[in-house]
Amino acid sequence: RYSLFYNRLKNIEENEGGLDKFSKSYKTFGVNQFVDGGIYCKEWAPGAEAVFLAGDFNGWNPFSHPYKKMEYGKWELFIPPGQDGNPPVPHGSKLKVVIRAQNGELLYRISPWARYVVRDEDKVNYDWVHWNPPQSYIHKHPSPKRLKSLRIYESHVGIASPEGKVASYKNFTYNVLPRIKDLGYNCVQLMAIMEHAYYASFGYQVTSFFAASSRYGTPDDLKEMIDVAHSMGITVLLDVVHSHASKNSEDGLNKFDGTDSCFFHSGPKGTHQLWDSRLFDYANWEVLRFLLSNLRMWIEDYRFDGFRFDGVTSMLYHHHGIGTGFSGDYNEYFGLHVDEDALCYLMLANHMINFLHPECITIAEDVSGMPALCRPVAEGGGGFDYRLAMAIPDKWIQIIKELKDEDWNMGNIVHTLTNRRYEEKYIAYAESHDQALVGDKTLAFRLMDAEMYTNMSVLSPLTPVIDRGIQLHKMIRLITHALGGESYLNFMG
């Protein structure tokens, strides 16, 4: 595994001028403005016959701005500045990449590198809007020092308000961050930031990887929110979804160049049966460029302090963990069913983050317990700093569902809480969004259920159900916090 990683890294050093340059591709791909006002566009569309740029700037003429074909399936276009020195594509105007597929069909696509996409009230699909404000947000506060121990507040901007609407970055900045600070958390983990067309996917069906979701506000609003968190000494992590991508092709990555491959494996290998989404081809040079640059952009443009990688188990194995229980037998972790390309990508990602931004933190969401996932890449490990202790919440649910109070076995509880890989750091939690959102119940509801609605007021007498529920809720959190790992996480609310 290490030699695979080493060879791929050496390849990048030799052919791309180093990992630093390779992972900065977000500054050249997509649509970027030069200092003189000229616009440089670049796309990777290996299956395209021809590529054009259309938009408000050229009256949506699909053929007036053709890209020039380069080697390795890349295309580029330079639009010089106007006579007055103004950029040819103004800030806030709509754009589309027009692709002529091999069958001659014209496809209107959003660039995979688009930085801002919005949806009008009456429309189903997202529109790509050129984001290049004359004055971008300038960060005023330094990032906090790397924490020895994380107390993470896992949150979702859109549901962080009592109102029956999608809440905004501004609301989170002014109303939620001060509460998080007051409660003693030192870290916020944000779900559903990468743009996703389907709101109810909670951000796990990503359509635009480089765009911060516009349903909560502008990119500058998010930058301000992170800046304010930093001013309070709060570390901000992004829930990054590199395990799969939405099947949407009108406003997603799927079929970008008209073929069923491009960023993904073609055929059944490129589709996740349970999630109904597309799976990246991690062996592909341009996919590595895309994903590594994506991480880099979130750190450098938005100042995120690290990532929680979603769906690592699905990435690590060709079977994606579907219909497999992991007993801890080493044959489950080493063999042909391990997707070595994906593992190699994760090693590269962690190596890059560690090398360029050593203060950043990475967390793996892995249910299988892959050994050495949270050991340094130099030791042949995966390079993550932490993994989520995913057995703990399942244990609490099982106990509350199946056992009477007097049958709780302390030995069994303590064993589950302390049963973790030696010298790998864990983040303990009693419940996360997985338990609270996805058609499931929170621990409080499991313990108190219907009485939550009627007997939670100081004005009504305390009932045995509420009394027991609150006591157990506190004790569950205390013991999880104390024994479960090196850090702690709690889902908002």
N, C-alpha and C positions, 0 to 999 in steps of 0.2 A: 504494500500500500504506500509505504513511504517512497519507494523508488518510482512508482507511478506519479506521485505528486511531484517528486524532484524533477523527473523528466519533463513533465508538463510545464513546470516553472521555468526550466532551462530553455525549453522551446519558446516560451513567451519572451524571455530575456533576449534570445538570439534573433527572433523574428519581428518583435514589436518594440524593441528598444527599452525593455524592462516592464515590470509589473505596474510601476507608477504611471507610465505613459499609457499602457494598455487599458488601465482601469479609469483613465481620465477621458475615455472616449465620448462621454456625455457632452463634452465641450465641442466635439466635431460632428457627431451624428445628430440626426434630427434637423432642426432649423436653428442656426446660431448666427448672431450678429457680430460682425467685425467692428473694430473701433471706428473705422471711417464711415460706418453706416451700411456697408454692403452686407448681404445675407449669404451665408454658406449653408447648403443643404446636402445631407449625405444619408443614404439608406442602404441597408443590406436586403436585397430581394433576389435571391439566386434563381427563382423560378419565373421571373418577369421577362417579358419580351421588350418592354419599354416602360419608363417611369417618367411621370410629369408632376409638376406642382400646380395646383389650381386653388383659387380662393378669391376673397373680396378684392385683393390687390390687382387681379387681372380679369375681373368680371367673370370669373369661373370659366374661362376658356381652358378646356382640358389639354390643349396641345401647344399653347404658346410658350411654356417653360419646360422643355424636355431636359431630363438629367442625362449626363454623359456616362456611358458604361465604362466601368473600371474592371480590374481583374477580381477574381474570387466573389463574383456576384454582387459587387458593390456599385453604387451609382452616386454621382455627385453633380451639383448644380451651384453656380455662383451667380447671384443677381447683384449687379453694381448699384451703388447708392444713386438716388435721384440727383438732378442737376443742383438742387438747393442743399445737397448733402444729407437729405432726410432718408431714413431707411425705406426701401421699396415695399416692405411689408410692415404696415403700422401696427403698433401695440393694440391688442384687442380685436384684430380682424380674424375672420375665420379662414381656415385652410383645409385642404385635403391632399393626400398623395394619390395620384391617379396611376393605377397600374394596368398595363395591358397584359393580360394573362396569356398563356401559351395557346389557348383556344380562341384568342382574339377578343375576348370579353374585356370590357373596361370596368375596373373595380375602383371605387372611391374608398380610400382607407385613411384611418388616423395613423400618423407616424408612431411606431412603437416607442419613440423617444420623446413624444409630446409631453410638455410640462404642465399644461393646463387644459382640461376639457370640461365643458359645461353642458347641462341639459336644459332646454327650455321647457316650461310647464307642460306645453301641449305635445311634446315630442317623446318618442320612445328612446331614440338613440342619442348618444352624446355627440357634441360638436367640438372639434379641436380649435381652440382659440390661441393665437400667437401671443405668448406672455412675455413682454419685454418693456416693463414700465420705465419711464424716464428716470425715476428715482426709486430704486429697490430698497427694501427694508435693511437697515444696517444694525447688526447685533451690537449691543452696548455692554453686555455682561460676559465675563469669561465662563467657560464650562466649569462645573465643579470638579474638584479633585476626585480621582477614582476611589470609590467607596470600598471599605473593608467588608462591610456587611450591608446587604440591600434589604430595605423594607419597601416592597413594591405595591403601589396602588394601581391595579390593572383597570383601565378605563376606556370608554367609548365616548367620543365627543358628542355624537348625535343624540345619545340617550341620557346625557348628563344634565338634565333639567326636568323639573316637574311638569313642564308644559307639554301638551300633546302635539309637539312638532319636532322637527329635526333641529337640535340645538347647534350653536355656532362655536367657532374657535374663540371668539370674543367672550361669549358667555363662560366658556371654560377658563379663560385667562383671568377674568375678574371675579367670578363666583365660585369656581371649583378649586383652583390652585391654592387660594388662601386656606380653604378647609383642609386640603390634603396636607399642607404644611402644619396646620394646627393639630391635626391628628397624629403627627409624629412620623409620617412616611418620609423617606428621603429619595424616593424614585417613583416616576410615573411611567407606566407602560401603556402605549396607545394602540388600540385596535383600529382597524378600518380606516387608515389614513390613505393608503395607496388606492387610487381611484377604482371603484367597482360599480358596475351598472346596476346590479341587483342589491338593493339596500339590505334586504333580509338575509343576505349571506354574511352579514357582520364583517364585511371586508375580506372574506376568504375566497371570493371569485374575482380576482383582479383583472381589470381590462386595460388600464394604463399604468404601467409600473413606475413611470417617472413623474406622474402627476399626483399632487396632493388633492384629496377629494374636495371638489368645489361645492358640495352640498352644505359644507359648514362655513364656507367663506373663501377668501383668496389665499394664494401662497404666502403673501405678506402677513396675513392674519396668523397663519400657523407659525411663521418665523417669530412673530412677536410673542406668541404664546410660549414657545420654547425659551425665548430670551427672558421672559418674566419668570419662568420656572427656574432658570439658571440664577436669576437674581435672588431667588429664595434658597439657593443651594440645593435645588432638586435636580437629580439626574433624570434625563428623559430617554426612554427606550422606544424603538419602533417595532411593532409586530410585523415582521417582514415575511411575505408569502412567496418563496421561490420554489415551492414544492410542486406547484401546478398553476395553470392559468385558465381564465374563463373561456368557454367555447365560443363566445361572441366573435363574429368576424367583422360586422359593421363598425363596432367601436372597440374591438379587442385585438389581440395578436393573432388569433386563429386565421389560417388561410391568408395571411398578409400578402403573400406574393401569388396567390391563386392556387398554390399547391397545398396538399394536406400536411406537408412537412415544415419547411422553413425553420422556425424555432423549436419545433417539436419532432418527436419520433413519428414516422408515418405508420398508418395501419393501426391495429388494435393496441400495439405497444405504446402508442402515443395518447391513449385515452384511459382515464381512471374510471373503473367500472362504478364505484360507489359515489364518487363526487361528480361524475359526468363532466369532467374538465380535461384539458389537454396537459400532457406531460412533457417537460423540456428534455431535449437531447443534450445531456451534460458533456458529451464527448465533443460536441461541436464548438469549434474555435469562436465563432461569432456569438454563440449562446453564452459562452464564458465571458466574452467581452461585455455583452449586454448586462448580465447579472452582476458581474464584479463592478462595472461602472455604476450600476443602479445603487449598490451599497454605498459606493463612494459619494454619489450625488446627495444621498440623504444625510450623510455625515457632514459633507463640506458646504452644501448649500443651505441646509436647514439646521445644521448643528445638532443632530441627534447624537446621543452619547453611547449608542450601541443598539443591539438588535435581539429580539426573541425570534428565532427561526421557527416558523410554523411547519408542521407536518414532516419533521425530519425522518420519522419512521417510514413514511411513504417513500421518501427519497432513497433511503438506505438499501431497500430490498426490491428486487424485481416483482415480488408478490405484493408489495406495498403494505404488508401487514394485514392484507385481507384474509380473513378466515384462518389466521394463525395465532395461536396462543404462545407466548414466550415463557419457557420454563426456566431459562437461565443456562441451558445446556450450551456449551461453546460451539457445537456444530451449527447452532442456529445463527451464529454471528460471523462464521467464517466458511466460505464456500461459494459455489457458483450462483447462489440466489442473492448474494450481495451485489448491489449495483455499484461497481467500483468507480465508475465515472462520476456518479453523484457524490460518493464519499470524497473523491479527489477534488470535486468542486468545493465541497464544504471545507476541506483542508486548505485549499487555495484562498477561499474567502477569509477564513480565520487568520491565515498567515498574512494576507494583505492588510487586514484591519490592524493586526498586532504590529506590523512593520511600519505602517504609515500613521496609524492613530493608536499608539499603545494604551491610551487612557480609555479606549472604548471597551464595552463589555458585550459578550455574546452569550446567549442562552439557547440551549437546544430543547425542543419539545419532542422528546423521544420516549415512546412507551415500551420499546423493546429492551432497553438496557444495554445497548451496544458497548462493549468494554472499551475503555480508553478514549471515549468520545470527548471527555473533558480533561484530557491530558494534552500537554503542548505538542504541536505538530513535530517539533524536533525529536520527540520521543516516539514518533510514529502514531501519535494520537490524533483525534479529530480537531483539537485546538480550541474547543469551546471553554468558556470560563465556568459556566454553570449548566446543570440540566434541571428540568422540572421534576419534582418527586411525584410522579403521576399515580403511584399506588396509594398514596395517602387519602385523597378525597374518595377514591373508590371504597377504601376500607371503612371510612366513616358512614358512607351511604349504606354499605352492607350491614354494619352493626345496627344502625338506626332502623333499617327495614326488617332485619331478621331476629334481633335479640331483645329480650326483656332487659330492663336496666340492671337487674341483679345478676344477669348472665354475662355481662361485659367482662372479658378476660384481659386483665391488665398486661399480663405477659405477652399475649398476642398483639395487643395495641402497641406496646413498647417495641416489640420486635419489628412490626411494620414500619414504625417511625424511624427506627435506627438501621434498618436493613438497606444499606446503600454501598455502592462501590467504594473501596478504600481509596482515600486521597483524591476523590473527585467531588467537586462542590455541588450541593443540591439546593434547590429552592423549594422550601416546604410550603404547602398551602392546604387549607381545609376545604376550600372550594374556589373555582375560578369561573371564567365565562362558560367553560364547558358544562359545568353543573348548573349555573344560574340561568343560562339563556336557551340552550339548544333543546327545547321541549322538555326540560327537566325541572327540578325544584331546588330551591336553595335549602340549606340546612335548617334555617329558621322555619321555613314552611313545612319541612319534613317533621320537625319537632312540634310545631304548634298549629299548623294547617288553618282550619276555618277560624279559630279563635284570634288569629292575627288581625282579622277585620273588625272584630267586635270588642276584644278584651285587652287591647294594648294601651288603653288610655289610663292616665293617673286618676281619672274621675270614676272609673269602674273598679270594683273590688278585684284584688289579685286572685286568679284562679289557679288550681294546681297545675293545669296544662301550661299556662304561661310561666308560672314560677319554675317548673321543671325545665321548660324549654330554654329560658334565658340562662339558667344556671349551667345547663349542659353546653349551651352554645359558647359561653365564656370559657368553660373548662376545656372544650374541644380545641378552641383557638389557643389557649395557654399551652396545652401539652404539645400541640402541633408546632407552635412557635419555639418551644423550648427544645424539643428533641428531633424535629423533622429534618433539619438541614442547616446549612450555613447562612441562608437568607430566608426571607418570608414574603409571601405574596397574598394579597386579598383583592377580590373583585369589587369594583365600586358598589357602594350601597350595602 
